[in-house]
Amino acid sequence: MSFESEKHADDYWKENLRMMLSLLCIWFAVSFGAGILFVDELNAIRLGGFKLGFWFAQQGSIYVFLALIVVYVFKMNKLDRKYNVHEDHEEPDEFEDALEEEFTN
């Protein structure tokens, strides 16, 4: 990864850390808040026959975590393109040639 300047590198990592911290705060709020703190209030609601607080504690926080991973991937790809450090700079023909060369030997 090659940045245009030291300032670009610093800005990139600041944005990366800010995004990561915000996503981790969302995950913490869902897993700890919905699964532990507000479980009694959420248990008054049923989802698929299960109490909602139980569902968040057992499965909901995992689904939210997986969704946050998808969001992180899309946001990081956007950030990489913004600072011109993305990895998909090869042309498709070059990639196919490299694959063919790798697997024919």
N, C-alpha and C positions, 0 to 999 in steps of 0.2 A: 504494500500500500504506500503510495507516494503522494504526499500533499504538496500543493503549490507553494505553501509557505508555512512557517511555524504558527502563525496566527490562524490559518485554516485548520491546522491540526488541533490547536487548542479549542477552537470553536466547535469542531466536529466532536471532540470528546466531551465537551460541556453539554452539547445537545444530546449526545448519546446517554450520558449519565442522568440528565434531567428526565429523559424519556423512560429510562429503566427504573428510576426511583418512583416516578408517577405510576407506572404499571405495577410495580411491587406494592405500592400503597393501596391500589385498587384490590389486588389479590389479598392483601392482609385484611382490608376492610370486609371483603366478602367472606373469607375463611374464618377469621376470628370474630368479626361482628355478627354475621348471619349464623355461623355455626356454634358460637359460644355465648356471646353477649345478649343477642336478641332471640335466642332459641325459644324461650317461652312465648313470646308474642307471635313468632312465626309458626309455632306449633298449632295455633288456632286455625291456620289455613292448611288445607289438604291439597296435595299434588299427586295424582295417580294413586290415591288411597293411602299415601304416606303423609305424615306431618311435614310441613315445609321446613321447619328447623332441623329435623332429622335428615331430610333430603339434602339440605345444604351442607350439613356436617359430613355426610357420607359421600355424596356425589357432586353436588352443586359447585363446591369450590374447585373440584378437579376440572369440571367443564369450563368454569371461568378461567382457570389457569391455562387450559388448552387454547381458549379463545384469545387470551392475552399473548400467547406465543405467536399466533397467527398475526395479530395486530403488530407485534414487535418486528416480525419478519418484513411486513409491508412497509412499516415506518423506517426500518433500517435500510431497506433498498432505496427508498425515497431520499434518505439522508446521504447514502453513498453516492447517489447520482448528483445530489446538490453540491457535494464537495469533490466530484469527479474521481472517486476512488472505487467505483463499482467494478465488478469482476467480469461482466459479460461484454468485454471489449473485443473479443475475437469474433470474426465473421463466421457464420454457420458452416461455410465450405471448409475453412481452416479447421474447425472443430471436427467435422466429419473425416477429414483427411488424417487428423491426429488419432482419432479413434480407430480408423482403418489400419493405420500404421502400427498402432499398439497391439491390435488383436490378430494381425496377420503374421507376426513373428513368433 
